[in-house]
Amino acid sequence: MNYQEIGNHSKVTEFILVGLSRQPASQISLFWTLLFVYVVTLLGNSAILVAVWGESRLHTPMYFFLGNLSFLDLLFSTSTVPLVMMNALWDFPTISYNDCFTQLAFRAFLALAECFLLAIMAYDRFVAISTPLCYPAVMNIRVCRGLAVACWTMALVVTVIPILTVPVSFCGRNAINHFSCEVQAIFKLLCSDTSLLESLMMASATISMPVPLAFILASYLRIIAAVLRIHPLKARLKAFSTCGSHLTTVAIYFGTLIYIYLKPQSKESQDGDKLFSIFYAVVTPMLNPLIYTLRNKDMKFALRKVFFKTKSLE
């Protein structure tokens, strides 16, 4: 991000991460909680990747995109949780200016990529349910790879433009009231005119959140219409069940992001922002493997098959 100074203020070269430094009794509890969540996240998402890669029955578009989602969740969690855990052991830890904005950009890129990916997964379910006979031709491997590449590319473009084009000024203030370099917390430190930055952030948020969410809702309206035409009732319920996990993930992920990024911004710090940020950055990547495996017979079968096959080879 372009950097400018105003007046005679000293240049900001590092940031102080406040986190729970004012509540030392809670820091150890936070560390052990994050350690547990991170281990579950690693195991759950890695298991899905191994199952999708190793079980031929899962070599379908739906599980291809699920593998992408698990990979995203692994990267997203790893970009945040280890740093927060390490900082929880220190009072008022610091992070360099370059490292802070590198982390901010990487996390924003992954968060936006997941928004686009969830929209693609909704389209995949729409094609599978509304035109099942054409599904193998429409969602062939070349199309799936192209959609995945488009998802990552769009996220990169939407992330890079605001970060590289807008100059910012901190005027010497460098205490971030957060666990990590969260864009909303850094925004509260700026003393320059933020109107252009706010406009770009709102445009980026609109492209990456309401637009994909509207696409998802439109896809599911058409899915519902298609399912209601299916007979008998058992087949209809089976069609609905293939969408339940995805809808749950969409509700949790987009609900949290919209609350954080689309509400009016304030220069005043709020502890609620920190809690919601932890939820979508730490808890959501842990929940996704549980959501997609507990109700999915094919995934549970693949995990048992891969696990016991590996165990038998030892």
N, C-alpha and C positions, 0 to 999 in steps of 0.2 A: 504494500500500500504506500502511495506517495506520502512523504512526510514533510511537514512544514512547521516552523517555529513562529511564535508571535512574540514580538517585543524582545525583552532581555531574559526570557525564561530559559532555564537550563534544558539541554536536549534530553529527551527521554530515551534511555538506552536499555532499561529493564523495567519490568512491572512487578509489583508485590501482589501476590494472590492471597486475599484475606481468608476466604473459605470459612472454616470454623475456628480460626485462630483466637477469636474472642470467646470461644466456648471450648477450652482445652479438654474438659471432661468428655466431650462428645467426639473428639478426634479419633481416639482408639476404637470406639464403637463403629465409627464410619469406616475405618480401615478394615476391620474384620468383616463388616457387612459387604463392602465392595469386593474384598477378596473372595468371599463365597459366591457373590453374583457373577464375578468375572470368570471363576472356574466353571460354574454352570454354563455360562455363555460360551466359553471355549469348547467344552465337551459337547454341548447340544448342537451348535452350529457345525463343528467339525464332524460330528456323527452324520449329520444330514449330507454334508459334502461327500463323505466316504460312501454313504449309501447310494447317493445319486450317481456317483462315479463308478461304483463297483457292481451295481445291480442292473442288469440289462432291462428289466421290467420298468425301471424308472427313467429310461432314455426316451422321454417324451417331452414336448414343449413345456408342460406345466412344471415338471420337476427340473427342467433346465433352468427356468426362471427362478424356481425355489432355491436352486443351488447358487444362482447369482445373488439372491437375497441373503442367504446365509454367509456368503463371502463378504458382502457389504457389511453385514452386522458384525462379523469378526473384525474387519478393518475399523469400523466406527467405534466399537467398544475398546479396541486396542489403542486407538488414537486418544482416548480420554481416560479410561479407568486406571491404568498403571501410573500416570502422572498424578491423578487425584489421590491415589493411595499413597504415593511417595510424599506428596505435599501434606497429607493428613498427619504425618509423623513430625512435621516441623511447624513452628510458629511463624507465620508471615513469610512463607517461602517466596523466592523470586524466580522470574523467567525472563530471558533476554527478549529484546524487542523483536528480533528476527524470528526466534523460536516461537514467540507468541503468535505472530501473524501467520507463520507457517502452519501452526496447529489450527488456527482459526480457519484458514483457507481450506485445509484438508478436511476438516470436519464439515464445513459448509458444503464442499463438493460431494462428500459421501451422503449427507442428509438429503441434498437435492436429487442425487442419483437414485436414492431409495424412493422418493416421491414419484419419479418417472417410471421406475421399475414396477411399482404397485399399480400404476395405470396400465402398463403393458400386460401385467398379469390379469387384470380385469378384462382386457380385450381378448386375451387367450381363452378365458372362461366363456366369454360371449360367443366366440367362434365355435368352441367345442360343443356348447349346448344348443345354439340356434341353428347351426349347419354342421351336424356331426359327420355327414357323409363327405363333405368338402374339407373337413378339418385337417387331415393329413397333407393335403395339397396346399392349403392356405398357410398353415403354420409348419412349413418344412424347415429343415435345419438351417438352410441359408437365410430364410426370413427371420428365424429366431436369433441367429447370431447378429444379423443386421439391426434388429430392434434393440438387442443388448448393447451393441456398439453405439447406436444413436442415443440410448439412455445415458451412457457414460459421457458421451461427447457434449450433449446438451447441458448436462450438469456442470461440466468443466467450463463451458462458455459463460453460463449464467453466473458462475462463481467468480471467474477471473475479471470480468468487466468492471464491477463495482470496486474490487480491491485494487486494480491497477490504474484506474482512471481518476479516482477522486482523492485529492490531497486532504490530509487531516492534520490537525494541530492539537497538542495535548497541554501546552503551557505549563509543563513541569509536573502535572498531576499523574501519578503512576500506580495508585493503589486500586486494584480491581477487586470489587466486592463479589468474588465468585470463586469456584473451585478451579477453574481453568479459564482459558482465553475465549470467553463467550462473547459474541458480537454485541449483545444487548448490554453487557457489563462494560465493555470498552466504549460503547457509544456514550455512556454516562460521563466519561472522562474528557470528551472532546470539548474544546472551547471555541473552535472555528464554526463558521456557518455550516450547519448540517442539512440544509434544505435539499441540496443536490444529492447528498448521500442518502437521505431519507427517501427521496423519490426513486433512486436507483434500487434501494433495498426493497421498497414496496413493489416496484416493477418486477424485480427478481422473485420476490415472494409470491406475487400473483401468478407469474409464469410457472413456478415450481410447486405451488400448493393449490390455490383455488382452481386453476385450469385442469391439472391432473385429477383433482377431486371431483370436479364437474364431469369430466370424462368417465371416471369410475361410476359415478351415480347414474349417468346416462346409460352406460353399459349394463348396469344391474337392472335398470328399469326394463331394458329390452330382454335381459335374461329372464326376469320374472314373467314377462309376457310370453316368452318361448316355453318356459317350464309349465305354465298354466295350461298349455295346449297338450302337454304330455300325458299319456294314459298308459298304464294304470297309476294309482296313487303311489305305489311302492317305487316305481321308476321316477316319479316326480320328486319324491323325498330324497332319492339318491342323487338326483341332479342338484337339488338345493344343498345337499350335504357337501358337495365338492366346492361350494362357494363360501361355506360358513367360516372356515379358517381365514381365508383372505379378507372377508368382511371384518372379522374381529381385529386383524392386524391393521387394516385401514382405519378403523374407528379409533384405536389406541394411538397410532402414529400421527395421523393428521389432526386429531383432536388436540393432542399436546402441542404440536408445532404451530397450529393456528393460534392457540392461546399465547404462545411465547412471542411469535414473530409478527402477528397481524394486529395485536392490540396497540393502542397509542403508546408511544415511547415517552419516558420521563427521565429527567436527569437524576432523579432520586433513586437510590438503590433499594431494592425490595428483596427480602429473604425468600419470598415465594417464587421469584424468578429462578433462584438457585435450585430450589427443590424440584420444580418442573423440569429444569434443564437436566438434572440428575436422572429424573424419571425417563425421559425420552432417550438420553444418551447411554444409560446404564441398564435400566430395567427392560426397556422394549427389546433390545437385542437378545436378552435372556428369555423373554416370553415367546418370541417368534418360533423357536424350535419346539417348545412345548405345545403351542397352538397347532402347529402343522403336523405333529407326530401323535398326539394323544388320541385324535379322532380319525387318523388316517391309517387304514388297514394295510395298504400297500407299503407305506413308509415303515410301519412297525414290522411287517414281514421282512422287508429288505434289511432293516437294522439287525434283526435276529439272525438272518441268513449270513450277513457279512460278519457279525460278531462271532458266531459259532464256527464259521469257516476259518476265520483268523485264529480262533482259539485252538481249533483242531490241528492247525499247522505248526503250533508251537511245540 
